[in-house]
């Protein structure tokens, strides 16, 4: 066994094989940020579709929303 494998195994044994609290907090932050970005994009798209349907002719609006 090489020294890299030994050092990885010893680090795992020292931590007890558990995930640290900081990595869990970081993961939750990443997930929350991604969810926020998708909500923001969905809101923009909904707003845009309403504006297109309201102010453009029905035929042109159908083409724009269909894209």
C-alpha positions as CSV (number, residue, x, y, z in Angstrom):
1,X,0.0,0.0,0.0
2,X,1.4,3.4,-0.9
3,X,1.7,6.4,1.4
4,X,-1.3,8.2,-0.3
5,X,-3.7,5.4,0.5
6,X,-2.5,5.2,4.1
7,X,-2.9,8.9,4.6
8,X,-6.4,8.9,3.2
9,X,-7.3,5.9,5.4
10,X,-5.9,7.5,8.5
11,X,-7.8,10.8,7.9
12,X,-11.0,8.8,7.4
13,X,-10.4,7.0,10.7
14,X,-9.6,10.2,12.5
15,X,-12.9,11.8,11.4
16,X,-14.8,8.7,12.2
17,X,-16.0,8.5,8.6
18,X,-18.6,11.3,9.2
19,X,-19.3,14.4,7.2
20,X,-18.3,17.5,8.9
21,X,-21.0,20.1,9.9
22,X,-19.4,22.7,7.6
23,X,-19.7,20.6,4.5
24,X,-23.4,19.9,5.3
25,X,-24.0,23.7,5.8
26,X,-22.2,24.4,2.5
27,X,-24.3,21.7,0.7
28,X,-27.5,23.2,2.1
29,X,-26.4,26.7,1.0
30,X,-25.6,25.4,-2.5
31,X,-29.0,23.7,-2.8
32,X,-30.8,26.8,-1.5
33,X,-29.0,29.0,-4.0
34,X,-29.9,26.8,-6.9
35,X,-33.5,26.7,-5.8
36,X,-33.6,30.5,-5.6
37,X,-32.1,30.8,-9.1
38,X,-34.7,28.5,-10.6
39,X,-37.5,30.3,-8.8
40,X,-36.2,33.7,-10.2
41,X,-36.0,32.3,-13.7
42,X,-39.5,30.8,-13.5
43,X,-40.9,34.2,-12.3
44,X,-39.1,36.0,-15.2
45,X,-40.5,33.6,-17.7
46,X,-44.0,33.8,-16.3
47,X,-43.8,37.6,-16.4
48,X,-42.5,37.6,-19.9
49,X,-45.2,35.2,-21.2
50,X,-48.0,37.4,-19.6
51,X,-46.5,40.5,-21.3
52,X,-46.3,38.8,-24.6
53,X,-49.9,37.5,-24.4
54,X,-51.2,40.9,-23.3
55,X,-49.5,43.2,-25.8
56,X,-48.9,41.2,-28.9
57,X,-51.4,39.9,-31.5
58,X,-52.7,36.4,-30.6
59,X,-50.9,34.7,-33.6
60,X,-47.5,36.4,-32.9
61,X,-47.9,35.8,-29.1
62,X,-48.5,32.1,-29.7
63,X,-45.2,31.9,-31.8
64,X,-43.2,33.7,-29.1
65,X,-44.5,31.7,-26.2
66,X,-44.1,28.4,-28.1
67,X,-40.3,29.0,-28.4
